[in-house]
Amino acid sequence: MSDIRQAREALTSRILEGDGKASPSERRAAFNNNGLAGAPGALGDKIAKHAYRVTDQDITAARTSGLSEDQVFEIVVCAAIGQASRQYVTALAALDAAAAAGKE
Amino acid sequence: MRLAILDSGHSFGTKVLFALIRTALRQPVLDVIKLVKYRADFYGDPMGQVTQEAMRGSSAWSIGDRELMAAFVAKTNQCEFCTKAHTAVAQSAYGDGKSVSALLSDLDTGAIEEPLRATLLMLGKLTREHTVNADDMRAVFAAGASRQQIEDALAVCFSFNVIGRLADTFGFSVPGPEAFEAGAKYLLARGYR
C-alpha cells in the first residue's frame, strides 16, 4: 500500500513554513484561497477553481501588483497544493464515513 | 513559460544537466522538468517524494492503472500537457492490450475492470466538483475496490490535481508525441524522484 500522508505533510510544511520569497502569511492565504487581495488573490482563486483558464494577463497582473517572479512562483505552488489538499482531505473523510457505515 | 525564472533561472549545474538531456534524448527538456528543477527544495523535491509514493509505491493498482488515473484527472482538469504525457506513460505501461485514448474518451463502455472504472468515476467527480460524499465512496466499494485501493487512488488524484494546475498556470508548452514518448520511457524507468 502506498502512503503519501507523511510526504504530503512534509511538502505542506515546507511550502508554508520554510524559507521563501513571499511572506508566510501570503503563502498560507494562497494555500487557503482566502485572504489574498487584488490580482494575486484573483490568480489564486482561478488556480483553485479552473486553472486551465489562467492567462498571460493574470500572471502579468500579479507581477504588476508588486510581486517578483519568485513570489508568484511560490503563490502559484501554494494555491495549487492548497486546492488539491482540500479535495484529498474531503475525500478521505467521505471514505471514513462510508467505511464506518459499512461496519454498522 | 509565463515566468522567465522557470525557463532560464536555474543553477549552472542544472543548465549543464539540461544540455545533457537535450543531447542524449534529442528532444527539448520538458517544461515539467524545468519546473521541478527550479529551487527544487521548495517544490520539486518534496513534491517528488509524494508523487513517487503515489505512482510507484506498492499498491494493488498496477503502474498502468495509476498512470491511467493520472491521465483521467488531467483530462477532467482540461490540462492538455498532463493528459498527453500520462496517456503516453499509461499506454506504454499497459502495452498494446488496451487503448488508453479510447478508454479516456468512453469510460462507460471501455474494456476495464469494474473496480477501476468506479474509482475513475469517483476521481472525476472529486476533480470536477472538488468534493465527494459517502455515497460516492460506497459506489466504489460496491464495484469491488478495497479501502486501500481507494486511498491509493486518492493519492494519485492529489498529485495530479497539483501538477495539472501548475502546468496550466505556468503555461507549459505542449511538444510533439516524440517528446512525450521519451518522457514516458524515462518515467517508467526512473520514476518521479
Interface residues (C-beta under 8 A of the other chain):
Chain A: M1 S2 D3 I4 A7 R8 A10 L11 R14 I15 G18 G20 L43 I47 A48 A51 Y52 V54 D56 I59 E69 D70 V72 F73 E74 V76 V77 A79 A80 I81 Q83 A84 S85 R86 Q87 Y88 T90 A91 L92 A94 L95 A97 A98 A99 A101 G102
Chain B: R2 L3 A4 I5 L6 G9 Y38 R39 D41 F42 Y43 P46 M47 Q49 V50 E53 A54 G57 S58 S59 A60 N77 Q78 C79 L126 T127 H130 T131 V132 N133 A134 D135 D136 M137 R138 F141 R147 Q148 I150 E151 D152 L154 A155 C157 F158 S159 N161 V162 G164 R165 L166 D168 T169 F170 G171
